[in-house]
Amino acid sequence: MTENTTLDEFDDIIDNLIQSAERYYNPILVVLGLLGNCISMYVFLGTKLRYSSSSIYLGALAISDSGYLILGVFAPWLKWMTLDIFNRQGFCQFFMYLGYFCIFLSVWLVVAFTVERYIAVKWPLRRRFLCTVVRAKMTVMGLMALAILLNSPILFFSKLNKTNKNSTSCGLTDEYLKSWYPTFNIFDTILTFIVPLTMIVIFNTLIARNIYKLDNVRRTLTIESDVSNDRTYTSRDRMPQTKVTKMLLVVSTAFFCLNMPSVVTRILSLSFIFIYTQREILWLRRAQHISQLLFSTSFGINFILYCVSGQNFRREIVRMCGKRSSTERSGTLMQMTSHEKQCDRHLITRL
């Protein structure tokens, strides 16, 4: 009896911690994530970086990530503020569909720029012809069209389900759950998680391997030409493509690490659906909540990763701040000059 009571108390503590994390962490993530994504959008699409094909992918990724933070994190969180618009007719279908859309698009945008970086590292002489801004825009539009098409069943099978007499919950229809959901869930897991994350691992490994080979070649050339190692590393770090590749390698690796727990829990839940159809797995439910927090974090952390690993990104941020400060100084100087001219006119008038 005592052991059961202790276990129940421990379960309550764990559940309260998870609920507190969802209640207080999610709004902070949304605010900071949206702020970072908006700055990233401007840097990649509004500065000279927009002439790089990688910036097109990263700008689109910032927009897609922002969409998920609003629709997939903030809208469900509003229930804590007694403003539960997520569980309303029309909003339910809208939020669920666009949430799936943004997840699919973000995942495959990460795959797209990872593959592009591999091409740039593997065939640097062909990069200017293969990795162009036009191709990047066409790829983004193609991924958007694919996301619209593949996630369209959500619009038809999502509805409000009554949880009790006075409340409803946004979910899927009973007919869909019984007949189509297991098949669609398996298909969605493979296409949205397993395949893209596997591709990210493979291409990141190939990119790291090629970078390692290039480092060995540079070291050999350095020894033969009697150039110091410090100078070699400095010149290497100044190469724009090397900087971009390192930054994108960090972004895609962080994306994989934050998404992998969600993949594992989803696969386990699919297994338990077929094994235990009526039995609730408590530990799996908690793992799903924790992995969902990590999954949501991947949509709001990229700005920090850009600042830490992207030298060109940091340079543009500093340049933006410099322009703003110089504009403010110019405005202050113009106001002072105007005030001095008014004083001179007043003095001449009095004389």
C-alpha positions as CSV (number, residue, x, y, z in Angstrom):
1,M,0.0,0.0,0.0
2,T,2.8,2.4,0.9
3,E,4.7,1.6,-2.3
4,N,1.6,2.3,-4.4
5,T,1.1,5.6,-2.6
6,T,4.7,6.6,-3.2
7,L,4.5,5.7,-6.8
8,D,1.3,7.7,-7.2
9,E,2.9,10.7,-5.6
10,F,5.9,10.3,-7.9
11,D,3.6,10.1,-10.9
12,D,1.8,13.2,-9.9
13,I,5.1,15.1,-9.5
14,I,6.2,14.1,-13.0
15,D,2.9,15.0,-14.5
16,N,2.9,18.4,-12.8
17,L,6.5,19.1,-14.0
18,I,5.5,18.3,-17.6
19,Q,2.4,20.4,-17.4
20,S,4.4,23.3,-15.9
21,A,6.9,23.0,-18.7
22,E,4.2,23.1,-21.3
23,R,2.5,26.0,-19.6
24,Y,5.5,28.3,-19.0
25,Y,8.1,27.1,-21.5
26,N,6.0,27.2,-24.7
27,P,5.0,30.9,-24.6
28,I,8.7,31.9,-24.0
29,L,9.7,29.7,-26.9
30,V,7.1,31.3,-29.1
31,V,8.0,34.9,-28.3
32,L,11.8,34.4,-28.6
33,G,11.5,32.0,-31.5
34,L,9.3,34.4,-33.5
35,L,11.6,37.3,-32.8
36,G,14.7,35.3,-33.9
37,N,12.9,33.9,-37.0
38,C,11.8,37.4,-38.0
39,I,15.4,38.7,-37.7
40,S,16.6,35.7,-39.6
41,M,14.1,36.3,-42.4
42,Y,15.3,39.8,-42.8
43,V,19.0,38.9,-42.8
44,F,18.6,36.1,-45.3
45,L,16.0,37.7,-47.6
46,G,16.6,41.4,-47.1
47,T,20.4,41.8,-47.2
48,K,23.1,40.9,-49.6
49,L,23.0,37.3,-48.3
50,R,19.8,36.9,-50.4
51,Y,22.0,36.4,-53.5
52,S,23.1,33.0,-52.0
53,S,20.9,29.9,-52.7
54,S,21.4,28.7,-49.2
55,S,19.8,31.9,-47.9
56,I,16.6,31.1,-49.9
57,Y,16.3,27.8,-48.0
58,L,17.0,29.4,-44.7
59,G,14.6,32.3,-45.2
60,A,11.9,29.9,-46.2
61,L,12.7,27.8,-43.2
62,A,12.4,30.8,-40.9
63,I,8.9,31.5,-42.3
64,S,7.8,27.8,-42.0
65,D,9.2,27.6,-38.4
66,S,7.3,30.7,-37.5
67,G,4.1,29.2,-38.9
68,Y,4.5,26.1,-36.7
69,L,5.3,28.2,-33.6
70,I,2.0,30.1,-34.1
71,L,-0.3,27.3,-35.2
72,G,1.2,24.3,-33.6
73,V,2.5,25.7,-30.3
74,F,0.9,29.0,-29.5
75,A,-2.7,28.2,-30.6
76,P,-3.0,25.0,-28.4
77,W,-1.3,26.9,-25.5
78,L,-4.1,29.5,-25.4
79,K,-6.2,26.9,-23.5
80,W,-4.2,27.8,-20.4
81,M,-5.4,31.4,-20.9
82,T,-9.1,30.3,-21.2
83,L,-9.0,31.3,-24.8
84,D,-9.2,27.9,-26.5
85,I,-9.6,28.9,-30.1
86,F,-7.8,25.7,-31.2
87,N,-10.8,23.6,-30.1
88,R,-13.3,25.4,-32.2
89,Q,-15.0,24.4,-35.5
90,G,-13.1,25.7,-38.5
91,F,-10.1,26.7,-36.4
92,C,-9.5,23.0,-35.6
93,Q,-9.2,22.0,-39.2
94,F,-7.2,25.1,-40.1
95,F,-4.6,24.7,-37.3
96,M,-4.2,21.0,-37.7
97,Y,-3.7,21.1,-41.5
98,L,-1.3,24.0,-41.5
99,G,0.6,22.5,-38.5
100,Y,1.2,19.3,-40.5
101,F,2.1,21.5,-43.6
102,C,4.7,23.5,-41.7
103,I,6.3,20.4,-40.1
104,F,6.6,18.7,-43.5
105,L,8.0,21.8,-45.2
106,S,10.5,22.6,-42.4
107,V,11.9,19.1,-42.4
108,W,12.4,18.9,-46.1
109,L,13.9,22.4,-46.3
110,V,16.6,21.2,-43.9
111,V,17.1,18.2,-46.2
112,A,17.3,20.5,-49.3
113,F,20.0,22.8,-48.0
114,T,21.9,19.8,-46.6
115,V,22.0,18.2,-50.0
116,E,22.9,21.5,-51.6
117,R,25.9,21.8,-49.2
118,Y,27.0,18.3,-50.1
119,I,27.0,19.3,-53.8
120,A,28.9,22.5,-53.0
121,V,31.6,20.6,-51.1
122,K,31.8,17.6,-53.4
123,W,31.8,19.4,-56.7
124,P,32.9,23.0,-56.0
125,L,33.5,23.8,-59.7
126,R,29.9,23.0,-60.5
127,R,28.4,24.8,-57.6
128,R,27.7,28.0,-59.5
129,F,25.7,26.1,-62.1
130,L,23.9,23.7,-59.8
131,C,23.4,25.7,-56.6
132,T,21.6,28.8,-57.9
133,V,19.0,31.1,-56.4
134,V,16.6,30.2,-59.2
135,R,16.9,26.5,-58.5
136,A,16.5,27.1,-54.7
137,K,13.3,29.0,-55.3
138,M,11.9,26.3,-57.6
139,T,12.8,23.7,-55.0
140,V,11.0,25.6,-52.2
141,M,7.9,26.0,-54.4
142,G,8.0,22.3,-55.3
143,L,8.2,21.3,-51.6
144,M,5.3,23.6,-50.8
145,A,3.1,22.1,-53.5
146,L,4.1,18.6,-52.2
147,A,3.2,19.5,-48.6
148,I,-0.2,20.9,-49.7
149,L,-1.0,17.7,-51.5
150,L,0.2,15.1,-49.1
151,N,-1.3,16.7,-46.0
152,S,-4.7,17.4,-47.6
153,P,-6.4,14.3,-45.9
154,I,-6.1,16.1,-42.5
155,L,-8.7,18.7,-43.7
156,F,-11.3,16.1,-44.3
157,F,-10.7,13.8,-41.3
158,S,-10.2,16.4,-38.5
159,K,-13.1,17.5,-36.3
160,L,-14.2,18.4,-32.8
161,N,-14.8,15.5,-30.5
162,K,-16.8,15.8,-27.3
163,T,-14.7,15.0,-24.2
164,N,-17.5,15.6,-21.8
165,K,-20.8,17.5,-21.7
166,N,-19.3,21.0,-21.7
167,S,-16.0,20.7,-23.6
168,T,-14.7,19.5,-26.9
169,S,-11.3,18.6,-28.2
170,C,-9.8,18.9,-31.7
171,G,-8.9,15.6,-33.2
172,L,-9.6,13.0,-35.9
173,T,-12.9,11.4,-36.7
174,D,-13.6,7.9,-35.4
175,E,-14.0,6.5,-38.9
176,Y,-10.6,7.9,-39.8
177,L,-9.0,6.6,-36.7
178,K,-10.3,3.1,-37.3
179,S,-9.7,2.7,-41.0
180,W,-7.1,5.2,-42.2
181,Y,-5.2,6.7,-39.3
182,P,-2.7,3.8,-38.7
183,T,-1.8,3.7,-42.5
184,F,-1.6,7.5,-42.7
185,N,0.4,7.7,-39.5
186,I,2.9,5.2,-40.7
187,F,3.2,6.9,-44.1
188,D,3.6,10.3,-42.4
189,T,6.2,9.0,-40.0
190,I,8.3,7.5,-42.9
191,L,7.9,10.5,-45.2
192,T,8.2,13.3,-42.6
193,F,10.7,11.8,-40.1
194,I,12.5,8.6,-41.0
195,V,13.4,9.3,-44.6
196,P,14.5,13.0,-44.2
197,L,16.3,12.4,-40.9
198,T,18.2,9.5,-42.4
199,M,19.1,11.6,-45.4
200,I,20.4,14.4,-43.1
201,V,22.6,11.9,-41.2
202,I,24.0,10.4,-44.5
203,F,24.7,13.7,-46.2
204,N,26.1,15.3,-43.0
205,T,28.5,12.4,-42.7
206,L,29.5,12.8,-46.3
207,I,30.0,16.5,-45.9
208,A,32.1,16.0,-42.8
209,R,34.2,13.4,-44.6
210,N,34.8,15.7,-47.5
211,I,35.7,18.6,-45.2
212,Y,38.2,16.3,-43.4
213,K,39.8,15.3,-46.8
214,L,40.1,19.0,-47.8
215,D,41.8,19.7,-44.5
216,N,44.3,17.0,-45.1
217,V,45.0,18.3,-48.6
218,R,45.5,21.8,-47.2
219,R,47.9,20.5,-44.5
220,T,49.9,18.7,-47.2
221,L,50.1,21.8,-49.4
222,T,51.1,23.8,-46.3
223,I,54.0,21.6,-45.5
224,E,55.2,21.5,-49.0
225,S,55.0,25.3,-49.4
226,D,56.4,26.0,-45.9
227,V,53.4,28.1,-44.9
228,S,52.5,28.3,-41.3
229,N,49.5,26.4,-40.0
230,D,48.0,29.5,-38.4
231,R,48.0,31.3,-41.7
232,T,46.4,28.3,-43.5
233,Y,43.6,28.0,-41.0
234,T,42.9,31.8,-41.2
235,S,42.7,31.7,-45.0
236,R,40.5,28.6,-44.9
237,D,38.1,30.2,-42.4
238,R,37.8,33.2,-44.6
239,M,36.4,31.1,-47.5
240,P,32.6,32.0,-47.7
241,Q,31.6,28.5,-48.7
242,T,33.4,26.9,-45.8
243,K,31.7,29.3,-43.4
244,V,28.3,28.5,-44.8
245,T,28.9,24.8,-44.8
246,K,29.9,24.8,-41.2
247,M,26.8,26.8,-40.2
248,L,24.4,24.6,-42.1
249,L,26.1,21.5,-40.7
250,V,25.4,22.8,-37.2
251,V,21.8,23.6,-38.0
252,S,21.0,20.3,-39.6
253,T,22.7,18.3,-36.8
254,A,20.8,20.2,-34.1
255,F,17.6,19.6,-36.0
256,F,18.3,15.9,-36.1
257,C,19.0,15.7,-32.4
258,L,15.9,17.6,-31.4
259,N,13.6,15.6,-33.7
260,M,15.0,12.2,-33.1
261,P,13.2,11.6,-29.7
262,S,9.9,12.4,-31.4
263,V,10.6,9.8,-34.0
264,V,11.4,7.2,-31.4
265,T,8.2,7.8,-29.4
266,R,6.1,7.9,-32.5
267,I,7.5,4.5,-33.7
268,L,6.9,3.1,-30.2
269,S,3.3,4.4,-30.2
270,L,2.7,2.8,-33.6
271,S,3.9,-0.5,-32.2
272,F,1.8,-0.3,-29.1
273,I,-1.3,0.6,-31.1
274,F,-1.1,-2.8,-32.7
275,I,-0.1,-4.7,-29.6
276,Y,-2.1,-2.9,-26.9
277,T,-5.2,-1.4,-28.5
278,Q,-7.0,-0.6,-25.3
279,R,-4.2,-0.2,-22.8
280,E,-2.7,3.2,-21.8
281,I,1.1,3.2,-21.7
282,L,1.8,5.9,-19.0
283,W,5.5,6.2,-19.5
284,L,5.1,6.4,-23.3
285,R,2.6,9.3,-22.9
286,R,5.1,11.2,-20.8
287,A,7.9,10.5,-23.2
288,Q,5.7,11.9,-26.0
289,H,5.1,15.1,-24.0
290,I,8.9,15.6,-23.4
291,S,9.8,14.8,-26.9
292,Q,7.2,17.2,-28.2
293,L,8.9,20.0,-26.1
294,L,12.2,19.2,-27.8
295,F,10.5,18.9,-31.2
296,S,8.9,22.4,-30.7
297,T,12.3,23.8,-29.7
298,S,13.8,22.9,-33.1
299,F,11.4,25.5,-34.6
300,G,12.7,28.4,-32.5
301,I,16.4,27.8,-31.9
302,N,17.9,28.4,-35.3
303,F,18.6,32.1,-34.7
304,I,20.9,31.2,-31.8
305,L,22.6,28.6,-34.0
306,Y,23.1,31.1,-36.8
307,C,24.7,33.6,-34.3
308,V,27.0,31.0,-32.8
309,S,28.2,29.3,-36.0
310,G,27.5,31.7,-38.9
311,Q,30.2,34.4,-39.3
312,N,28.5,36.0,-42.3
313,F,25.2,36.0,-40.4
314,R,26.8,37.8,-37.4
315,R,28.5,40.3,-39.8
316,E,25.1,41.2,-41.3
317,I,23.6,41.6,-37.8
318,V,26.4,43.9,-36.8
319,R,26.1,45.9,-40.0
320,M,22.3,46.2,-39.4
321,C,23.0,47.6,-35.9
322,G,25.7,49.9,-37.3
323,K,23.3,51.3,-39.9
324,R,20.7,51.9,-37.3
325,S,23.1,53.7,-34.9
326,S,24.5,55.8,-37.8
327,T,20.9,56.7,-38.9
328,E,20.1,57.8,-35.3
329,R,23.3,59.9,-35.1
330,S,22.5,61.5,-38.5
331,G,19.0,62.3,-37.3
332,T,20.3,63.8,-34.0
333,L,22.9,65.8,-35.9
334,M,20.2,67.1,-38.3
335,Q,18.0,68.1,-35.4
336,M,20.9,69.9,-33.7
337,T,21.8,71.7,-36.9
338,S,18.2,72.7,-37.5
339,H,17.9,74.0,-33.9
340,E,21.2,76.0,-34.3
341,K,19.8,77.6,-37.5
342,Q,16.6,78.6,-35.8
343,C,18.6,80.2,-33.0
344,D,20.7,82.1,-35.5
345,R,17.6,83.4,-37.2
346,H,16.1,84.4,-33.9
347,L,19.3,86.3,-33.0
348,I,19.5,88.1,-36.3
349,T,15.9,89.1,-36.0
350,R,16.5,90.6,-32.6
351,L,19.6,92.5,-33.9
